[in-house]
Amino acid sequence: ATLKATGELGQSLTCKVATGRALAEAGLHPMTGGDGLSLCSGDMLLESLVACSGVTLKAVATALSIPVEEGEVTAEADLDFKGTLGVDKASPVGLFNIRLTFDLVCPTATDEQIELLKKLTDRYCVVAQSLKEPVSITIKRR
């Protein structure tokens, strides 16, 4: 299967991405000169990780009959803006030290079940695995 996303370049420093439900306008992060009105693609990447890992966790919990009453998924990452702005060539470009946290309410689950849930969620989350393993990206012009 092939997944696809398409975006249209905006008049300003933006790109409008069709999400299937709405149009999301991505732009510069305020720390790089953005006005804060557009979505930051780095935030969108973390949101994608949260969504994928949350859905994966619920699917794994259902398959293993581990009752998860409620929960929250949080993703955080570090970013050195000097790298993305090209101010310091030695600074990395991109997110690093990504941290994914699950705050779950599973009162009847054992510690072993929770560990298995975390392990299998990590293993089967497409976005997490794509971020963990090097992925080839081909850039071309039509």
Sequence and secondary structure as in RCSB ss.txt:
>XXXX:A:sequence
ATLKATGELGQSLTCKVATGRALAEAGLHPMTGGDGLSLCSGDMLLESLVACSGVTLKAVATALSIPVEEGEVTA
EADLDFKGTLGVDKASPVGLFNIRLTFDLVCPTATDEQIELLKKLTDRYCVVAQSLKEPVSITIKRR
>XXXX:A:secstr
      EEE SSSEEEEE SSSEEEEE  GGGT  SSSEEHHHHHHHHHHHHHHHHHHHHHHHTT    EEEEEE
EEEE HHHHTTS TTS  SEEEEEEEEEEE TT  HHHHHHHHHHHHHH HHHHHHHS         
